[in-house]
Amino acid sequence: MFDREFEWEALTRFVTDAAAGATLGVVSGRRRQGKTFLLRALCEVTGGFFFGADEATDSESLRRVGASLADRLNAPAPLAFDDWYQVFDAFLELGRERPVPVVIDEFPYLARANPQLPSIVQNVLAPRQAQRDASQARLLLCGSAMSFMGGLLAGSAPLRGRAGLELVVPTLDHQLAARFWGIDDPVTALKVNAIVGGTPAYRREFARDDAPASADDFDAWVTRTVLSPTSALFREGRYLLSDEPDLRDTALYHSVLTAIAEGNASRGGIASYLGRKSGDLAHPLTVLADCGLITREPDAFRDNRTQFRIAEPLVTFYHAVMRPMWSDLEHARGNRRIAQLWRIGQRRFIGNVLGPHFEQVCRYWTAHHAPPDRMGADLISRVTSGVVNDPSARTSHQLDVVAFGFDDQDRERILAIGEAKWGDTMGLAHLDRLRRIRDLLSAQGRPGAATARLACFSAAGFSAQLATAAAESPDIMLVGPSDLYTEG
């Protein structure tokens, strides 16, 4: 197990709770994050029961769970169940003498075949039910369909208020992903992370532990591991959409994701790219957000402005790099042709994938890893991007990083503003731009703006003049790739 201590502790605390009465937990997360591995290990350690659902009819699933329970109980023949009430009664019996985890993996498959299942679970676990009160079963429902799992406990859903645990298993962040892939060079780690993100299975099962051996091996690694039609990663970017049952018009959702991957982060920009009205995108954007495929990030200075970003790097890479030349890649035979196509796609990779991903990593590092002494505060409340108007110049300035914290009166204030450049060596001109933006924010009366630190993030380095200025002034912060992989 790699870096799942937090999730493991939460699960073991839940399933070993000696309190009377059966309880419910919900575990979710995108596919290939290790949920099944965690839950199987949990059942092995605690003597629990694990049932992995398939895409099947309701009657077939009842037969399968009956056979699995029979194996658990060493029964001479499979148990026969007429409905799910009987199944859950049997689950509760497993916890009659002690706390026992009962795991249903891929619960959305069962609920798709029988939409009444959430209501059945609600009735079985209703307060003051004699069988429920006499059992210590710890029922865990697990699934990868994020829109469905997120709705299980939301609003007026039957199971709202019933769960004692709601655990989302996240992807690994950029620092953990570099350790998991065994990559020491920070620039290479950033490039790999911009393609495969922090999904553990992409290294073990999909890439078969094939990681770039060095910085010089990165391009060859992309051609043999990601762009080769024989690689398991090749079609993964397309398949991720099919995992979500709510994505019915896949052509529309692919187009929305392509628009975002092409750099259209606002609703208006996406609508213009698709040739549609902005109001027509409310539903597809909401569905993609509910599925965890995109995130909404509010502008730091405009409450009515939202930026949309793709949450899964491999989806960005597919739509920005692979989709425009998909037919050529599919029919490529031999590494030489794939390498030629990769050279063609590298411009889009740098501009549409690496650049935005580097900005996101810089925001994440600022929020979670930046040393407090460099930020001038122990606690950062939020980090986002923002647009600052410059009326005198009749223009606006984009800030890649805006960090907020609280003052002694618990009022939010600006701690730092920053710019992130993947391929540019940053110099005094970048610093002057940040100073100009800081003056604009101060003139607007933004709390903390006058003393905000100026952060320059660059993967290509900094000029000697900028390095000298930073050494002489504590309000200038230079952050390079090695800093991004250093714990604060």
C-alpha positions as CSV (number, residue, x, y, z in Angstrom):
1,M,0.0,0.0,0.0
2,F,1.4,3.4,-1.0
3,D,0.4,6.6,1.0
4,R,-3.2,5.6,1.9
5,E,-2.6,5.8,5.7
6,F,-5.3,8.5,6.1
7,E,-7.9,6.4,4.3
8,W,-6.8,3.2,6.0
9,E,-7.1,4.7,9.5
10,A,-10.5,6.1,8.7
11,L,-11.8,2.8,7.4
12,T,-10.4,0.7,10.3
13,R,-11.8,3.2,12.8
14,F,-15.2,2.9,11.2
15,V,-15.3,-0.9,10.9
16,T,-13.9,-1.6,14.4
17,D,-16.3,0.8,16.2
18,A,-17.8,-1.4,18.9
19,A,-21.0,0.7,19.2
20,A,-24.3,-1.2,18.9
21,G,-26.3,-1.0,15.7
22,A,-25.4,-1.6,12.1
23,T,-23.9,1.5,10.3
24,L,-23.4,2.7,6.8
25,G,-20.3,4.1,5.1
26,V,-19.8,5.3,1.5
27,V,-16.5,5.1,-0.3
28,S,-16.0,6.7,-3.7
29,G,-13.3,8.0,-6.0
30,R,-12.4,7.8,-9.7
31,R,-11.4,4.5,-11.1
32,R,-8.0,3.0,-10.6
33,Q,-7.2,4.9,-7.3
34,G,-6.9,1.7,-5.2
35,K,-10.4,1.7,-3.6
36,T,-10.9,-2.0,-4.2
37,F,-7.4,-2.9,-3.0
38,L,-8.1,-1.0,0.2
39,L,-11.4,-2.6,0.9
40,R,-10.3,-6.1,0.0
41,A,-7.3,-5.7,2.4
42,L,-9.7,-4.3,5.0
43,C,-11.9,-7.4,4.8
44,E,-8.9,-9.7,4.9
45,V,-7.5,-8.1,8.0
46,T,-10.8,-7.9,9.9
47,G,-12.5,-11.0,8.6
48,G,-15.1,-9.1,6.7
49,F,-17.2,-9.9,3.6
50,F,-16.4,-8.5,0.2
51,F,-18.8,-8.6,-2.8
52,G,-17.7,-7.1,-6.1
53,A,-20.7,-6.3,-8.3
54,D,-20.7,-6.7,-12.1
55,E,-22.8,-5.2,-14.8
56,A,-25.6,-7.7,-14.7
57,T,-29.3,-8.2,-14.4
58,D,-30.9,-7.9,-10.9
59,S,-31.6,-11.7,-10.8
60,E,-28.1,-12.6,-11.8
61,S,-26.6,-10.3,-9.1
62,L,-28.9,-11.9,-6.5
63,R,-27.5,-15.4,-7.5
64,R,-23.9,-14.2,-7.3
65,V,-24.3,-12.6,-3.9
66,G,-26.0,-15.8,-2.7
67,A,-23.0,-17.9,-3.9
68,S,-20.5,-15.5,-2.3
69,L,-22.3,-15.6,1.0
70,A,-22.5,-19.4,0.9
71,D,-18.7,-19.5,0.4
72,R,-18.3,-17.2,3.4
73,L,-20.5,-19.3,5.6
74,N,-19.2,-22.6,4.3
75,A,-22.7,-23.6,3.3
76,P,-23.1,-26.8,1.2
77,A,-25.0,-25.0,-1.6
78,P,-25.5,-21.4,-2.8
79,L,-28.0,-19.3,-0.8
80,A,-31.2,-18.4,-2.7
81,F,-32.5,-14.9,-2.4
82,D,-35.8,-13.6,-3.8
83,D,-35.1,-9.9,-3.2
84,W,-32.5,-7.6,-1.7
85,Y,-34.2,-7.3,1.6
86,Q,-33.3,-10.9,2.3
87,V,-29.7,-10.1,1.2
88,F,-29.3,-7.2,3.6
89,D,-30.9,-9.2,6.4
90,A,-28.1,-11.8,5.8
91,F,-25.5,-9.1,5.8
92,L,-26.8,-7.9,9.2
93,E,-26.5,-11.4,10.5
94,L,-22.8,-11.4,9.8
95,G,-22.4,-8.7,12.4
96,R,-24.4,-10.4,15.1
97,E,-21.5,-11.1,17.4
98,R,-18.9,-8.4,16.6
99,P,-18.2,-5.5,14.3
100,V,-17.8,-6.9,10.7
101,P,-17.2,-4.9,7.5
102,V,-19.6,-5.9,4.7
103,V,-18.4,-4.3,1.4
104,I,-20.4,-4.0,-1.8
105,D,-17.9,-2.8,-4.5
106,E,-19.3,-1.1,-7.6
107,F,-22.6,-0.5,-6.0
108,P,-23.8,1.7,-8.9
109,Y,-23.9,-1.5,-11.1
110,L,-26.5,-3.0,-8.7
111,A,-28.5,0.3,-8.5
112,R,-28.6,0.6,-12.2
113,A,-30.3,-2.8,-12.5
114,N,-32.5,-2.1,-9.5
115,P,-33.0,1.6,-8.8
116,Q,-34.8,0.8,-5.5
117,L,-31.6,-0.4,-3.8
118,P,-30.8,2.9,-2.0
119,S,-34.3,3.0,-0.6
120,I,-34.0,-0.7,0.5
121,V,-30.7,0.1,2.3
122,Q,-32.5,3.1,4.0
123,N,-35.3,0.8,5.2
124,V,-32.9,-1.8,6.4
125,L,-30.8,0.7,8.4
126,A,-33.8,2.7,9.7
127,P,-33.6,3.6,13.5
128,R,-35.3,1.3,15.9
129,Q,-35.3,-1.7,13.6
130,A,-34.7,-4.7,15.8
131,Q,-32.4,-6.5,13.4
132,R,-30.4,-3.4,12.7
133,D,-30.0,-2.6,16.4
134,A,-28.9,-6.1,17.1
135,S,-26.2,-6.1,14.5
136,Q,-22.7,-4.6,14.3
137,A,-22.4,-4.9,10.6
138,R,-20.4,-2.1,9.0
139,L,-21.9,-1.8,5.5
140,L,-19.7,-0.1,3.0
141,L,-21.0,0.9,-0.4
142,C,-18.2,1.7,-2.9
143,G,-18.3,3.0,-6.4
144,S,-16.4,4.9,-9.1
145,A,-19.4,6.6,-10.8
146,M,-18.8,9.9,-9.1
147,S,-22.1,11.5,-10.1
148,F,-24.1,8.6,-8.7
149,M,-22.0,8.2,-5.5
150,G,-22.1,11.9,-4.8
151,G,-25.9,11.8,-5.1
152,L,-26.3,8.9,-2.6
153,L,-26.1,11.2,0.4
154,A,-27.2,14.5,-1.1
155,G,-30.4,16.6,-0.9
156,S,-33.5,14.4,-0.6
157,A,-31.7,11.1,-1.5
158,P,-33.0,8.1,0.6
159,L,-29.6,7.6,2.3
160,R,-29.1,11.2,3.4
161,G,-28.3,11.3,7.1
162,R,-27.8,7.5,7.2
163,A,-24.0,7.3,6.7
164,G,-21.4,7.4,9.5
165,L,-18.6,7.6,7.0
166,E,-18.2,9.3,3.6
167,L,-14.7,8.7,2.2
168,V,-13.4,9.9,-1.1
169,V,-10.2,8.3,-2.2
170,P,-8.2,11.0,-4.1
171,T,-5.5,10.8,-6.7
172,L,-1.9,11.3,-5.5
173,D,-0.6,14.8,-5.6
174,H,2.4,15.7,-7.8
175,Q,5.0,15.1,-5.0
176,L,3.5,11.7,-4.1
177,A,3.2,10.7,-7.8
178,A,6.9,11.4,-8.4
179,R,7.8,9.1,-5.5
180,F,5.4,6.5,-6.7
181,W,6.8,6.6,-10.2
182,G,10.4,6.7,-8.8
183,I,11.3,9.9,-10.7
184,D,13.9,12.1,-9.1
185,D,14.3,14.8,-11.7
186,P,11.6,17.4,-11.0
187,V,11.1,18.6,-14.6
188,T,10.6,15.1,-15.8
189,A,8.3,14.4,-12.9
190,L,6.2,17.4,-13.9
191,K,6.0,16.3,-17.5
192,V,4.9,12.8,-16.5
193,N,2.4,14.1,-14.0
194,A,1.0,16.4,-16.7
195,I,0.1,13.3,-18.7
196,V,-0.9,10.6,-16.2
197,G,-1.6,12.6,-13.1
198,G,-1.6,10.8,-9.8
199,T,-3.6,7.6,-10.6
200,P,-1.7,4.7,-9.1
201,A,-2.9,2.0,-11.6
202,Y,-1.4,3.9,-14.5
203,R,2.1,2.9,-13.4
204,R,1.4,-0.6,-12.1
205,E,-1.2,-2.2,-14.4
206,F,-1.2,0.1,-17.4
207,A,2.4,1.1,-17.9
208,R,3.7,-2.2,-16.3
209,D,6.2,-0.2,-14.2
210,D,7.7,1.5,-17.3
211,A,8.8,4.9,-16.1
212,P,11.2,7.3,-17.9
213,A,14.7,6.2,-17.1
214,S,16.0,9.8,-17.4
215,A,15.1,13.2,-18.7
216,D,16.4,12.1,-22.1
217,D,14.1,9.1,-22.1
218,F,10.9,11.1,-21.7
219,D,10.0,11.4,-25.4
220,A,10.7,7.7,-26.0
221,W,8.6,6.9,-22.9
222,V,5.6,8.8,-24.3
223,T,5.8,7.1,-27.7
224,R,6.0,3.5,-26.2
225,T,3.8,3.9,-23.2
226,V,1.1,6.5,-24.0
227,L,0.9,7.0,-27.8
228,S,1.4,3.4,-28.9
229,P,-1.9,1.7,-30.0
230,T,-0.8,-1.4,-28.2
231,S,-0.5,0.4,-24.8
232,A,-3.3,0.1,-22.2
233,L,-3.0,3.9,-21.7
234,F,-3.7,4.6,-25.3
235,R,-7.5,4.5,-25.1
236,E,-7.9,5.3,-21.4
237,G,-8.6,9.0,-22.0
238,R,-11.6,8.0,-24.1
239,Y,-12.8,5.3,-21.8
240,L,-13.0,7.5,-18.7
241,L,-16.1,9.1,-20.1
242,S,-17.8,5.8,-20.6
243,D,-17.4,5.0,-16.8
244,E,-20.1,7.6,-16.0
245,P,-23.7,6.5,-16.7
246,D,-25.0,10.1,-16.8
247,L,-22.9,11.0,-19.8
248,R,-25.3,9.9,-22.5
249,D,-24.5,12.4,-25.3
250,T,-20.8,11.6,-25.4
251,A,-20.1,13.6,-28.5
252,L,-21.2,16.8,-26.7
253,Y,-19.1,16.0,-23.6
254,H,-16.0,15.3,-25.7
255,S,-16.5,18.6,-27.4
256,V,-16.8,20.5,-24.1
257,L,-13.7,18.8,-22.8
258,T,-11.8,19.6,-26.1
259,A,-12.9,23.3,-25.8
260,I,-11.4,23.5,-22.2
261,A,-8.3,21.6,-23.3
262,E,-7.8,24.2,-26.1
263,G,-7.6,26.9,-23.5
264,N,-11.3,28.1,-23.3
265,A,-11.7,28.2,-19.5
266,S,-14.8,30.4,-19.3
267,R,-18.4,29.4,-20.1
268,G,-18.5,32.1,-22.8
269,G,-15.3,30.8,-24.3
270,I,-16.5,27.2,-24.3
271,A,-19.8,28.3,-25.9
272,S,-18.0,30.3,-28.6
273,Y,-15.8,27.3,-29.4
274,L,-18.8,25.0,-29.8
275,G,-20.9,27.5,-31.6
276,R,-23.6,27.4,-29.0
277,K,-25.3,29.8,-26.6
278,S,-23.7,30.1,-23.1
279,G,-27.0,29.1,-21.5
280,D,-27.0,25.8,-23.4
281,L,-23.9,24.6,-21.5
282,A,-25.3,24.8,-18.0
283,H,-26.4,21.1,-18.0
284,P,-23.3,19.5,-19.6
285,L,-21.0,21.5,-17.4
286,T,-22.9,20.6,-14.3
287,V,-22.9,16.9,-15.3
288,L,-19.1,16.9,-16.0
289,A,-18.5,18.6,-12.7
290,D,-20.7,16.1,-10.8
291,C,-18.7,13.3,-12.5
292,G,-15.4,14.8,-11.2
293,L,-14.1,15.3,-14.8
294,I,-14.0,19.1,-14.5
295,T,-13.7,21.6,-11.7
296,R,-15.1,25.0,-11.2
297,E,-12.7,27.6,-9.9
298,P,-14.0,31.0,-8.9
299,D,-12.1,34.1,-10.0
300,A,-10.1,35.6,-7.1
301,F,-11.6,39.1,-7.6
302,R,-14.9,38.5,-9.5
303,D,-17.7,36.6,-7.8
304,N,-19.6,36.1,-11.1
305,R,-16.7,34.7,-13.1
306,T,-15.8,31.0,-13.1
307,Q,-12.9,29.1,-14.7
308,F,-13.5,25.5,-15.8
309,R,-10.5,23.1,-15.7
310,I,-10.2,19.4,-16.5
311,A,-9.6,17.5,-13.4
312,E,-7.9,14.4,-14.9
313,P,-4.6,15.1,-16.7
314,L,-4.9,12.1,-19.1
315,V,-8.2,13.5,-20.3
316,T,-6.5,16.9,-21.1
317,F,-3.7,15.1,-22.9
318,Y,-6.1,13.0,-24.9
319,H,-8.2,16.0,-26.0
320,A,-5.3,18.4,-26.6
321,V,-2.7,16.1,-28.2
322,M,-4.2,12.7,-29.2
323,R,-7.7,13.5,-30.4
324,P,-6.6,15.8,-33.3
325,M,-4.5,13.1,-34.8
326,W,-6.3,10.0,-33.5
327,S,-6.7,8.2,-36.8
328,D,-3.0,8.5,-37.6
329,L,-2.1,7.2,-34.1
330,E,-4.6,4.3,-34.4
331,H,-3.0,3.2,-37.6
332,A,0.6,3.9,-36.8
333,R,2.8,0.9,-37.1
334,G,6.2,1.1,-35.5
335,N,7.9,3.5,-33.1
336,R,9.3,5.6,-35.9
337,R,5.9,6.8,-37.1
338,I,4.6,7.3,-33.5
339,A,7.7,9.4,-32.8
340,Q,7.0,11.6,-35.8
341,L,3.4,12.1,-34.7
342,W,4.7,13.0,-31.2
343,R,7.0,15.7,-32.6
344,I,3.9,17.2,-34.3
345,G,1.9,17.1,-31.1
346,Q,4.6,18.5,-28.8
347,R,3.6,22.1,-29.5
348,R,0.1,21.4,-28.3
349,F,1.5,19.4,-25.4
350,I,3.6,22.4,-24.2
351,G,1.0,25.1,-24.8
352,N,-2.2,23.3,-23.9
353,V,-1.1,20.6,-21.4
354,L,2.2,21.5,-19.7
355,G,1.6,25.2,-19.3
356,P,-1.9,25.0,-17.6
357,H,-0.8,21.9,-15.6
358,F,2.3,23.8,-14.3
359,E,0.0,26.6,-13.2
360,Q,-2.3,24.2,-11.3
361,V,0.7,22.5,-9.6
362,C,2.0,26.0,-8.5
363,R,-1.4,26.8,-7.0
364,Y,-1.5,23.4,-5.2
365,W,2.0,23.8,-3.9
366,T,1.2,27.3,-2.6
367,A,-1.9,26.0,-0.8
368,H,-0.4,22.8,0.7
369,H,3.4,22.8,0.6
370,A,4.7,26.4,0.6
371,P,6.8,27.1,3.7
372,P,5.0,29.6,6.0
373,D,8.0,31.9,6.3
374,R,8.0,32.4,2.5
375,M,4.3,33.1,2.5
376,G,4.3,35.4,5.5
377,A,1.5,33.4,7.2
378,D,1.0,30.1,8.9
379,L,-2.4,29.4,7.3
380,I,-3.6,29.9,3.8
381,S,-7.3,30.0,3.4
382,R,-7.5,29.6,-0.4
383,V,-5.5,29.8,-3.6
384,T,-6.9,30.5,-7.0
385,S,-6.3,32.5,-10.1
386,G,-7.8,35.9,-11.0
387,V,-8.1,38.8,-13.5
388,V,-7.3,42.3,-12.5
389,N,-8.6,45.3,-14.5
390,D,-6.2,48.1,-15.5
391,P,-8.5,51.0,-16.5
392,S,-5.7,53.4,-17.4
393,A,-4.2,51.0,-19.8
394,R,-7.6,49.7,-21.0
395,T,-6.5,46.1,-20.4
396,S,-6.6,43.4,-17.9
397,H,-4.0,41.2,-16.2
398,Q,-4.2,37.5,-15.6
399,L,-2.8,36.2,-12.3
400,D,-2.0,32.5,-12.2
401,V,-1.6,32.4,-8.4
402,V,-3.5,34.4,-5.8
403,A,-3.1,33.3,-2.2
404,F,-5.4,34.5,0.6
405,G,-5.1,34.2,4.4
406,F,-6.6,35.8,7.5
407,D,-5.4,38.7,9.6
408,D,-5.6,39.0,13.4
409,Q,-9.3,40.1,13.1
410,D,-10.1,37.0,11.0
411,R,-10.5,39.1,7.9
412,E,-9.4,37.6,4.6
413,R,-6.4,39.3,3.0
414,I,-4.2,38.8,0.0
415,L,-0.9,37.1,1.0
416,A,0.8,36.7,-2.4
417,I,0.2,37.1,-6.1
418,G,2.2,35.2,-8.7
419,E,2.8,34.3,-12.3
420,A,3.8,30.9,-13.6
421,K,5.8,30.2,-16.8
422,W,6.7,26.8,-18.0
423,G,9.1,27.6,-20.8
424,D,10.2,31.2,-20.2
425,T,13.2,32.3,-18.1
426,M,11.6,34.9,-15.9
427,G,13.3,38.3,-15.4
428,L,12.7,41.8,-14.1
429,A,9.9,42.5,-16.7
430,H,7.8,39.8,-15.0
431,L,8.5,41.3,-11.6
432,D,7.6,44.8,-12.8
433,R,4.3,43.4,-14.1
434,L,3.5,41.8,-10.7
435,R,4.3,45.1,-9.0
436,R,2.0,46.9,-11.3
437,I,-0.8,44.5,-10.5
438,R,-0.1,44.8,-6.8
439,D,-0.5,48.6,-7.1
440,L,-3.8,48.1,-8.9
441,L,-5.1,45.8,-6.2
442,S,-4.0,48.2,-3.5
443,A,-5.7,51.1,-5.3
444,Q,-8.9,49.0,-5.3
445,G,-8.7,48.7,-1.5
446,R,-8.1,45.0,-1.5
447,P,-7.0,44.0,2.1
448,G,-3.4,42.9,2.2
449,A,-2.6,44.0,-1.3
450,A,0.0,46.6,-0.4
451,T,2.2,44.1,1.4
452,A,1.4,41.0,-0.8
453,R,4.4,38.9,-1.7
454,L,5.3,38.7,-5.4
455,A,5.8,35.0,-6.5
456,C,7.6,34.0,-9.7
457,F,7.2,30.4,-10.7
458,S,9.3,29.1,-13.6
459,A,10.3,25.7,-14.9
460,A,13.0,27.3,-17.1
461,G,14.7,29.4,-14.4
462,F,15.3,33.0,-13.5
463,S,17.6,35.8,-14.8
464,A,20.6,36.8,-12.7
465,Q,19.0,40.3,-12.2
466,L,15.8,38.7,-10.9
467,A,17.7,36.4,-8.6
468,T,19.6,39.4,-7.2
469,A,16.4,41.4,-6.6
470,A,14.9,38.4,-4.8
471,A,17.9,38.0,-2.6
472,E,17.7,41.7,-1.6
473,S,13.9,41.8,-1.0
474,P,11.9,39.4,1.3
475,D,8.7,40.2,-0.6
476,I,10.0,38.5,-3.8
477,M,9.6,34.7,-4.0
478,L,11.2,32.6,-6.7
479,V,9.9,29.0,-7.1
480,G,11.5,26.5,-9.4
481,P,10.8,22.8,-10.1
482,S,12.9,21.6,-7.2
483,D,11.0,23.8,-4.8
484,L,7.7,22.3,-6.0
485,Y,9.0,18.9,-4.9
486,T,10.1,20.1,-1.5
487,E,7.9,19.8,1.5
488,G,7.1,23.0,3.3
